[in-house]
Amino acid sequence: MGLLAVAPGALGDDRAGLAATRDDLTPHDRARVEAITRPTDDFSKPEPFELMQGGAGTSRKRPNQDAFSQSSANLTFEEEGTFKLGNALFRKLWVSSPSSTQASDGLGPLFNARACQSCHLKDGRGHPPEGAADATSMFLRLARAADTAAERYLVADRAVLNFPDAVYGGQLQDFAVPGLAGEGRMSISYQEEPVTLADGATVSLRKPSYAVADPAYGALDPRTTLSPRATPQMIGLGLVEQIHPADILARADPDDADGDGISGRASVVRDGRSRELQLGRFGWKASIGSIRQQSAEAFVGDIGISNPDVNKPWGDCTEAQAACLAMPVGVQERLGDSEAPDPVLDLVTFYSQNLAVPARRDVGEPIVLRGKQTFYGLGCASCHTPKFVTRRDAPNKAQAFQLIWPYSDFLLHDMGEGLADGQQVGDAGGREWRTPPLWGIGLTQRVSGHTFFLHDGRARNLAEAILWHGGEAETARDGFAALPAADRAALIAFLESL
């Protein structure tokens, strides 16, 4: 049970980022927020502002392959320039050291990709390797749980999330700079498992198994767990960051006090710079509290680029990898004490915070409204919370006091043994995952060229993704399986409209 699992208010409002009540609203504003975010019971027509699911920053541009790469519509002219600079750095290809392009060297020595955009292609959703394709947009997290009292204390104190493999570190890197071997390859095998629905229709679910092929530095620790992670889409992150913690904590029910079978738990982490406690809301297990920290850790873990917040010029190289630690790094003293000194991290963070959410489509179509009613009726909205109003005091006016529709509660939920990875990540146990936002999910095919869903892309379409739900979502899953074909199609049509 997490620190906030007992009573969110027990920590008090003096802990940064963990206020138990909204301190940014007047009584009048609070009443407005409560009214507009109340779940609807009228499915005869769209709700007010439902089309603009990213608030005033919603992109109204034609939903093509670039639908996830648009800037928030309410940025200033100056901010548009900052966004474009961040985009250029997000796409920047890093090279190994030493190099004549000194502002771009420092890659690796071990890495998964040479640019942020390589993993987040078109700012969209990653996928498992298919055929001869590489695993750039999906990788393996490596970690073990605490073994000793001292290690358990470190996790409980949020000093660490878990413990990396002693040789391979926290992430399997399949690439390396010249003169060094990559760590190995992610190997996946699938077993098809048929599921028969109530009307006799059959859906085949593919159950994956993971291993590390061709490990270059010996065997992994037998305690190390392998957790596959497909890269998530990038839209709306700045809006999620400005949801007041109290609104997320208010939905936590770790002991299922209301008896509805849903027991979401908050993830509490430490900020990478200040070390203050804050609410985890990013990542598949809600292990990151801010977009800046997410960017800083991805620079190091995915590309091997040090930065002001995570200054590890050898990336994820471990003490056991002496050849890796002997490689040159790309720190240029005249530019700063890291390979990506500010303003690089600032600009990439700003870019990531301001990727617009596309407008809804077909919001008033009868089949979509019918699917929305089914979504609510099955209890899907118990975890996939439709709407929030962001903080009035957000640092950037573009994200302040916006009605948004992410369809997530940003809490941890037990999703059953079928989706379990067995890996503890801070407050998250081996069967727990953060509820992923659903906005933009209907544009996955258009942007990313595939329809692979869930944390490891095992689901090949939305129906399979629903049928993989277990644990706290088992009742909703069984309800979906019991629906007539027409109602299942309507629910899928609703999801595709998001």
Secondary structure, DSSP 8 states (H G I E B T S, - for coil): --TTTS-GGGG-TTSTT--SS--S--HHHHHHHHHHTS-----SS--TTTT-TTGGG-B-S--STTTTS-B-TT--HHHHHHHHHHHHHHH---B-SS-S-TTSB---SEES-SSHHHHSGGG-------TT---TTEEEEEEB---SHHHHHHHHTTS-SSB-BTTTBTB---EE-TTS----EEEEEEEEEEEE-TTS-EEEEEEEEEEEES-TTS---TT-EEEEEE----TTHHHHHTS-HHHHHTT--TT-TT-SS---B-EEEE-TTT--EEEE-BTTTT-B--HHHHHHHHIIIII----SSS--TTTT--TT-HHHHTS-----TTT-SSSS-TTHHHHHHHHHHTB--B--SSTT-HHHHHHHHHHHHTTGGGTS---EE--TT-SSGGGTT-EE-------EEE--GGG-----BTTB-TTEEE----TTGGGHHHHHS---BSTTS-BSSHHHHHHT--GGGHHHHHHHHTS-HHHHHHHHHHHHT-
